[in-house]
Amino acid sequence: MKKVNNEINKLNQELKTEEIRYKIEAIRQQREFLNYSQSGASTTKIAFRNVYSSLDTTKDDIEDNKEILMARSRQLFMGNPISRGAILKIRTNVVGEGLKLKSKIKKNLLNLDNDEVEKIQKQIETIWDLWADSVECDFQGEDTFDFLQDLAMITYLIDGECFVNLPYHQRKGELFDLKIQFLDSANCEAQESNDYLYEGVETDKNGVIIAYHFKDRHNEYTRIPVFDSTGRRQILKINEKERVNQLRGVPLLAPVLEILSQLSRFTNAELMNAVVSAMFTAFIKQDNNTGNTGKVLGVGEDKFKKPNGDQGKKYEGTELSMGYGNFGVLEPGQDLVFANPNRPNSRFEVFFNAMLKQIGTALEIPFEVLLAAFNASYSASRAALLEVWKMYRRRRKWLAKKFCQPVFEQVIEEAVLKGYIDLPGFLENPIAKKAYLGAVWYGNSPGQIDPVKEVTASVVKINNGLSTREREATELNGSDWNENLDQLGIENKKKKEVGLDGYIKSSKKE
C-alpha cells in the first residue's frame, strides 16, 4: 500500500511539474507574440526582407554618403520645381526681408536705469546698422547682411550645412574689418583621414571639433581652427544634427530624393505623351481617277499644292511624319485612322498630389502651403498656416542663434575695441559683456487670412494680459513697437499743425 501511495505521489508531482512547464511555455509564447521580435524586429516577415537589421554609425550613414546626397540635392534645386519651390518657400518665410536686431541688454546685471538702458540699446542698434546695412560686411563687397542671411539659409537647406568664415580684412574707407566669407561645403576635405580627421572635420580625443580643412581652386589645403589664439571664433558651421556624434550636415531633401526623382520622371513622361498626342498626323485618301495628289503642308492652306505643277504624275516618296496639324497622302485603298492616346491622364493629378503629401510631410510643409493652393475653408487654411509657421519660427530662432547672434557679438566687440561705442566693463568683465550682447531677432510676420479677426484677437490678448504690444506688433506685421511709437509721436505732432480737414492752419491772425 505504501508503495502504491509513493507511486501516486510521484505521478502527482510529475503532473504538477508538467503543468508548470506548460504554463511557463504559454507565458513565453505570449511574450514572444507581444514583443518586437514578432513585429518591428521580425527577421522572417516579407515586409522586412530588404530592411536593415543592423546598426551603422553616423560615419556609415551620413559622412560616407555626404557627397552623393549633396550633389543630388543641388541638381533637384536647379531642375525640379517642387524642390526649388519648397526650399525658396522656407527661405522666404524664415528670412523674409532679413532678421532685424532688437537690443535687449540685461539691465539688472549692469545696474542701469531704464533711461540708460534705452540709450545704450539705441547706440548698439545704430552701430549694428552701420555694419549690417552696408556691403562692407561682405568679404566680396557685394551684399548687405540681409542678403547674406538669404544665402546662408539656402545653402544650408540645399547642402545640409553652411560654412561661414569670419576673417578680419581691411579695405580703404570702411569702418569695420570683420567680414563674412562663405565657404563651399563641397570643398570641406583634407589630404588625409584618421580617427581624428574625417571628411574635413578635425576633432580632439574627446570628439570636440577643433578645426575644419578646405581645398581651394588650386587643390591646396587650408586648416582653419574654430578659435584663434585670442579665443575669437573664426568659423561657423550652420547645420542641424539628427544623430549623436554627427560631423556633417544632411540636405533637407535627403529623405525625399528618390520620390522627387521618380516624380520628375513620371511628370516628364506624361508631358511628353501629351505633346505627342497633340501632334498626331492625319492622312487623306488619294483620288486616283482625278489625279489630285499632293501633300498638304499644314492646316490653313488655301489649296492642295501639287509637286512641280504636274497633276497627272503620282507624287512619290510622300513623307509620313508627326507635326502640328499636318496631313499626309495615303495610297488608294487606305483608310484614315487616328490613335487614341488617352491623354492627358485623368488620374495624373490624383497620384501627383498623393506623392506631394508625402513629400510635404517629410519637409514639414502642409500640402496646401507647398502648392499655395488654399481651396478649403478659412479654418482649414488657417490651420495649415499655423502648422507650417511652427516650423518657420523654429528655423528662424535657429538661424538667429547659429548665424546672426555670433556675428553680431563680434561686430559689437570690434566697435568697442575701436572706440565707436562706450560700454563700461565690456572688455574687463565677461558677465557684463554677455549682458550688453543680449538681443532679440525678429522678422516678417506670417500675414493674415482675415486681418480683422487677427487684430481683434491681438487686442483681446493685450487687454487680458496674455501678450504684450511689442510681441503682437512683431507677430502681426513684423514691426518694432518702439519705432511705431516714435513715428506716431511725429505724426501726432504734425496733426496738431494741421486741421482735421488736412489744411494747414495759418500762424497769423486774420
URSUL-V462725 format. One line per field, one symbol per residue. ss: DSSP state (H for helix, E for strand, - for the rest). phi: phi as a letter, one per 30 degrees, with the letter a starting at -180 (. if undefined). burial: I if it has 16 or more other ideal C-beta (glycine too) atoms within 10 Angstrom, else O. A space follows every 50 residues. Layout:
ss=???
phi=???
burial=???
This chain:
ss=-HHHHHHHHHHHHHHHHHHHHHHHHHHHHHHHHH-HHH-------HHH-- -------HHHH-HHHHHHHHHHHHHHHHH-HHHHHHHHHHHHHH-----E EEE---HHHH---HHHHHHHHHHHHHHHHHHH--HHHE------HHHHHH HHHHHHHHH--EEEE--E---------E-EEEE-HHHE-----E--EE-- EEE-----EEEEEEE-----EEEEE-E-----E-EEEE------------ ---HHHHHHHHHHHHHHHHHHHHHHHH----EEEE-E----E-------- ------HHH-----------------EEEE-----------------HHH HHHHHHHHHHHHH---HHHHH------HHHHHHHHHHHHHHHHHHHHHHH HHHHHHHHHHHHHHHHH------------HHHHHHH--EEEE-------- HHHHHHHHHHHHH-----HHHHHHHHH---HHHHHHHHHHHHHHHHHE-- ---E------
phi=.ddddddddddddddddddddddddddddddddddddcbdcdccddecdc cebbccdddddcedceddddddddddddbcddddddddddeddddidjdc dbdbdddddchcddddddddddddddedddddcbdddcedicbddeddde dddddddddiabcbdbdcbdbeicdccdbcbdcdddcdabdbbadcbbhi ccbddciddcabcbccdciccbccddbdddjddcbcccacdcbdidccdc eededcddddddddddddddddddddddcdccbcddddddidbkcddldj ddadccdhicdddddciddcbdadidbbdcdejdcdbcdcdhbdddcddd deddddddddddcibeeddechccccdedddddddddddddddddddddd ddbddededdddddddddidbcbeiddcceddddddcdabcbbdddibdb eddddedddddddcicacddddddddbiccdddddddddddddddddbdd djdddddcdc
burial=OOOOOOOOOOOOOOOOOOOOOOOOOOOOOOOOOOOOOOOOOOOOOOOOOO OOOOOOOIOOOIIOOIOOIIOIIIOIIOOIOIIOOIIOIIIOIIIIOIII IIIOIOIOOIOIOOOOIOOIIOIIIOIIOIIIOOOIIIIOOOIIIIOIII IIIIIIIIIIIIIIIIOOOOOOOOOIOIIIOIIOIOOIIIOOOOOOIIII IIIOOOOOOOIIIIIOOOOOOOOIOOOOOOOOOIIIIIIOOOOOOIIIII IIIIOIIOIIOOIIOOIOOIOOIOOOOOOOOOIIOIOOOOOOIIIIOOOO OOOOOIOOOOOOOOOOOIOOOOOOOIIOIIOOOOOOOOOOOOIOIOOIOO OOOOIIOOIIOOIIIIIIIIOOOOOOOOOOIIOIIOOIIOIIOOIIOOII OIIIIIIIIIIIIIIIOOOIOOIOOIOOOOOIIOIIIIIOIIIIIIOOOO OOOIOOIIOOOOOOOOIOOIOIIIIIIIIIOOOOOOOOOOOOOOOOOOOO OOOOOOOOOO
